[in-house]
Amino acid sequence: MTPVESAIIGTEELLSNLQASSTDLWRLVAAVLRDRSPYVVVLRKAVTAWEQREHGHWAKVSEWLAAHNVDLVTI
């Protein structure tokens, strides 16, 4: 495991952290796990809100998506 990979939060820890969030980021991660899709489609407005209201959580989710080779498609 590379230093970058070891710095990325694990799935269970991420989900646990997101349950306390006031956003629906937990549902986003759960959907990616359930559907096993190589991409996820999200409204740009939602991403902007996550960046503003839950910057730390969004950063972790974004890193997790990248580590799992899931592309974020914004519309």
N, C-alpha and C positions, 0 to 999 in steps of 0.2 A: 504494500500500500504506500502510495506516495504521500509526502507531507500535505499536499493539497487535498487528497482524498481523505486523509485522516482528520482534516479540519472541518469537513462537511458533516453536518449533523445527521445522525441515523434516522431512519423512518419512524420508529416507535417514539424516539425522543422528540422528533419534530411534531408528530401528532399530539403527543402529550402537552407540549408547549402551546400548540395552537388551540387547544380546547379552552384555554383561559382567554383567548383573543375575542374581541367584540366583532370580528370580521368573519367571513365565511371561507377563510383560507383553509381551514380544516377540511371542509367539503371538497375543495379543489384537489387537495392531496389525496383524499379518499377516492375521489372519482378517477384520478390517474391510476391509483393502485387497482381499483376495480376493473377499469376498462382496458388497461395495459396498452393504451394508445401511444403512438410515437409523438403525438402533439396534443395540445389542449387549446381550445378557443375561448378567449376571455374578452369581455368588453374593455376597451381602452380606459373607459371611465372607471371601471373597477380597479384596474392596475394603478391608475393615478391616485385613487382613494387609498389603496393599500400602501402606496409609497408615502403618502402624507400622514395617514393615521397610525399605521403599524409598520413603520419603516424597518424595524429590526426583524419582525416576523416575515415581512415580504422578502427581505434579503435572504433569509434562511430558506424560504420556499423556492425562491429563484435559483439559489445555489443547488438545492436538492433536485429541482427539475433538470438543470444542466447536468448534474452528476448522473442522472438516470436517463440521459439522452432524450428528454422530452422537450420538444420545441413549444414555445409559447407563441400562439398566433393571436394577435389583438385585432379587433374589428371596431 
